[in-house]
């Protein structure tokens, strides 16, 4: 049966496709706008040239009509009034009564419209109008020529329309080429720019499928994508450390639990298999069972606290470290009545978890009392975020100093003393979780000095 390792997989090219479509769409919008403006400008310019030609023809007719000094003969038509569609614009006259004067053998291509009659009668000025003559689009200029007469000059727009259509087709082709080029370039830029994102997604999928966070994304860039890749690699490193610590903790705990559980089982089997055991011997076995249960309880508590100490406190708050140390001292005096604890605690504030800090300080005090001489002194000092615990015991062998904070580590001299080897490991994890450090070194005059250093906030008044 195949196990699904994640949600629906999104194609890796989806983001590149969207980026390419966005780039092509933007270029298409700009290209269409430029094409439309250019098309309108060219068409307007060509139509302006037609209007200039018609105006020039009308000026020529007015110049020819000046010889009649305003008394144009009936039926007069300007010279060179060829038929519509030739090189010279078609020309005809319209009277104020609606009559049309046309060239010989011409029945008049333009009807006498009401607007043209108004121009002839002097009630309206010259104007341009588009019309169709014989199914051909044309532009007509109607202008006053003499009292009672209006001049109409018509020019075919066939050539202009062909030129406008050619320009429109050329601009459209260029726009399509530009859009295609933008799409290709956008795809290339997106593929190059988003390649790190693709690698990041591939690494994430592999980590999800294999459960192994050892892989990394290789990105040598300083932009936002580079920051994303660096953050992703940092997250994988933290995950890898967490998994390694979890596996190490489970392995060590299972190994350390095996011996006391086996011993406890032997004693329980001994009690169960010998119901007639003498009372004194039974009491001795029961005492061993109680000690082993207490040892197991302490071991489980230490493992639990160690697991909690591996990560920064979830709820961070200002903690009076001197008050946490005083609470730990009170508990230590109760559990170690034969040991004398002297304390010099100055007000100190740190940010973190009060409960974890109390556990760490208590472990330091228990360690000092456990390895100090019976009835000995333990000196505690706190100032400026630095807590020191000094005992007057035999001290720690120099070969053991680098390992005293390792999990389940117990030196040869300490193996005769009850314990799990987790107390100082818990202290180190709590210190790390609060951004601090802990160290052990020989004390002047004998014994051991433990120093816990934490970032301190300004002390209260």
Secondary structure by P-SEA (a helix, b strand, c coil): ccccccccccccaaaaaaaaaaaaaaaaaaaaaaaaaaaaaaaaaaaaaaaaaaaaaaaaaaaaaccccccccccccccccccccccccccccccccccccccccccccccccaaaaaaaacccccbbbbbbcccccbbbbbbbccccbbbbbbbbaaaaaaaaaaaaaaaaaaaaaaaaaaaaaaaaaaaaaaaaaaaaaaaaaaaaacccccbbbbbccccaaaaaaaaaaaaaaaaaaaaaaaaaaaaaaaaaaaaaaaaaaaaaaaaaacccccaaaaaaaaaaaaaaaaaaaaaaaaaaaaaaaccccccccccaaaaaaaaaaaaaaaacccbbbbbbccbbbbbccaaaaaaaaaaaaaaaaaaccccbbbbbbbcccbbbbbbcccccccccccccccccccccccccccccccaaaaaaaaaaaacccccccccccbbbbbbbbcccccccc
